[in-house]
Amino acid sequence: MVSVLVRHFVMYYFASTLHSFGSWEIRRKARELTDIKKGDFGLLHHTQGRLV
């Protein structure tokens, strides 16, 4: 559970950083990696994403 929270913190920080630079190519790659990382945690990720 802790690893999931840490992953969310890193992804939010990473996303905000990419948003500042506006690097669409890196953001697209990051999204692909995020989709792969979700896997079975897709539902959990969606729930926590709405709670945050």
C-alpha positions in Angstrom: 0.0 0.0 0.0 2.8 2.3 0.9 4.5 1.7 -2.5 1.3 2.7 -4.2 1.1 6.0 -2.3 4.8 6.7 -3.1 4.1 5.9 -6.8 1.3 8.4 -6.8 3.4 11.1 -5.3 6.1 10.5 -7.8 3.7 10.5 -10.7 2.0 13.7 -9.6 5.3 15.4 -9.1 6.5 14.1 -12.5 3.3 15.1 -14.2 3.5 18.7 -12.7 7.1 19.0 -13.8 6.2 17.8 -17.3 3.3 20.3 -17.4 5.7 23.1 -16.6 8.0 22.2 -19.4 5.2 21.3 -21.7 7.1 18.3 -23.1 4.3 16.4 -24.9 6.6 13.6 -26.2 7.9 12.8 -22.7 4.4 13.1 -21.3 3.2 10.6 -23.9 5.9 8.1 -22.9 5.2 8.6 -19.3 1.5 7.9 -19.9 2.4 4.7 -21.7 4.6 3.7 -18.7 1.8 4.6 -16.3 -0.7 2.4 -18.3 1.8 -0.5 -18.0 2.3 0.1 -14.3 -1.4 0.2 -13.5 -2.1 -3.4 -14.5 -4.2 -5.0 -11.7 -4.0 -1.8 -9.7 -6.2 0.0 -12.3 -9.2 0.2 -10.1 -7.2 1.1 -7.0 -5.4 3.8 -9.0 -8.7 5.2 -10.2 -10.2 5.3 -6.7 -7.2 7.0 -5.1 -7.0 9.4 -8.0 -10.5 10.6 -7.2 -9.9 10.8 -3.5 -6.8 12.9 -3.8 
